[in-house]
Amino acid sequence: MPPSPSATPAARFLDALADRLAVGVASVVAILDPGCVVLGGEVGQAGGEELAGRVRDRIARMTPLPTEVRTTTLGGDAVLRGALLTARDRAQEELFTPGERPIQRW
């Protein structure tokens, strides 16, 4: 959808970004049908609900599958934080779960 000539530079930027994101998101939706897509990291935080709404509108025109679009509040290091928490949980399980475990040699 072309931006309005009277739109502010910020609105034109969000429209252009939403156009690009919607193409990728619609491709994922067509294959996986996730029902909900989260705009993560710094892009999701910076664009906020305004960007999510624009992406949601574009996806609704591109696919018949109902898809919710949300933004994250976790920031750019969410994947790293999740990996660290998973590693910690596995280490605790290995160290503190009763029973013998074979020693793994690397």
Residue, then its C-alpha position, 0 to 999 in steps of 0.5 A: m500500500p503506497p504511503s500518503p504523500s501527506a504522511t510524516p516521514a516516520a509514518r512513511f518509514l513505518d509503512a515501508l517497514a510494515d510492507r517488507l515485514a508483511v511479505g516475510v510474515a505472510s510466507v511463514v503464516a502460509i506454511l506454518d499457520p502459527g496463529c500468532v507472530v511476535l515482532g521481536g527484538e529492537v524492531g518490535q520494541a521500536g515499532g511497537e503497537e503502531l508497527a504491529g497494527r500495520v503488519r496485521d492489516r497487511i497480512a489480513r489482505m495477503t492471507p485468509l489465515p487469521t494471524e495475531v501480530r504482537t510486539t515483544t517487551l524482551g529486547g534484542d537479547a531474548v534469545l541469548r537469555g533463553a539459551l542461558l536459562t535453558a543451559r542453567d536448567r540442564a546443568q542443575e538437572e545434571l548436578f542435582t537429580p538423584g541417580e547414576r548417569p553415565i559420564q559423557r566424554w567429549 
